[in-house]
């Protein structure tokens, strides 16, 4: 899809440009061509814009990036002279670029906010008793917390021995745990962030640390299955999939009911169906995961930033190791990036909710969608049927396919509906937050606009040369049939996926043509590298 393609262009440029960060940032000329040049300062600014200053790449790769950026500059200047951005064709392409820029800037703003925040990290030990007959199926309900299975009885026996001080947790982990990785370390899992452990395991840690507020209780799933939503409840009753330890948030709301929280739901249950469990402050109740039954001991919990996390890793897990600082920093960066990704996803879901939308699924388009005045059903973000139809017409024209081939394909329609709605969402949110006034937006939009103009030029002067025959499409289809993944038993008929086949064939030809036109353009303008450290493209294997 086009918006993904645009994003990948920016990222691929950014990732490799970082090579030029090393050394002093000066105004050194890296390459020249008739009518222009590429300076180190430009490349450094791009690298900073995409937060890749610390990444270094082989200079051979930089040759391609400097070359690509030169083409973007040259073609954007040509497009400006021809005023291609004023054309009707540019309208939706501009929407795509604006939406992508605003989305990327909003993401960056949120990531910067997350970077300054301290996050909880946990240090825990655990004992695992594997459940072999259902480990591959986490939704298997044959093993419950009170069914007397041998695995459950084993973990209960170990727990009782620990509580009665017949054995220490460390000794029990070394003797009984079936997690070979942590068993040799007396069950020690080291320090880790939220989002690393599976759901029930993490929920138990949050209970034990006090981060999940409420009273831990046990509830049987067979009781929950018979429940209905109580009068006056503010959420739908939705039972968990197995017997659970739940957090009682409020009692007697409404009278006789308790409001509880599980991994996936906040629901109401009759208060008399809840049973007290033992204190978990030092040792968890048995915890069921896809791997089996766990006992968890919370050793420590701290709130730290990324650097603080690296120090904890070095101190507790890398004592005396060579390159401990770099290993700890690398591991902390990896976990922190994952954590920021989770928080970014949470923010994104909340953004959709704020606009009255469902993050995972937009409304299905019915047969009357073209006459609709509000396809999303949201008062804060309205998209009409005519708007979407115009967008689909542009997509069809851009891809060189019949518009009816898209309109008749429900899956494609839903996909393009979401693309267009998402773009409008980020544009609206960006305008609300006045993102266009930010320095970050102005820096990014300068380069993105150059790409936008260069793409317009290619569409007018390069892409019309792309052509394919019905035989080319049929050959592509036959290749797809031969190489189909094993899980796909039969290929859809040619007519059903013809528009997708056209996209693939056209995309491949555009890529080949682009490489050819790029070399012809640079040769005609006598492009050459002035920095001897950068290898010429001809020498790159």
PyMOL commands that set and color helices and strands:
alter all, ss='L'
color gray80, all
select helices_A, chain A and resi 2-21+40-49+59-81+84-86+90-116+150-163+169-176+180-183+199-209+221-224+271-273+306-317+324-354+369-371+385-399+403-407+410-432+435-437+439-461+463-465+470-482+494-496+498-524+537-539
alter helices_A, ss='H'
color red, helices_A
select strands_A, chain A and resi 29-33+36-39+119-130+188-193+215-219+244-251+257-261+266-270+275-276+287-288+292-304+528-529
alter strands_A, ss='S'
color yellow, strands_A
deselect
rebuild
show_as cartoon
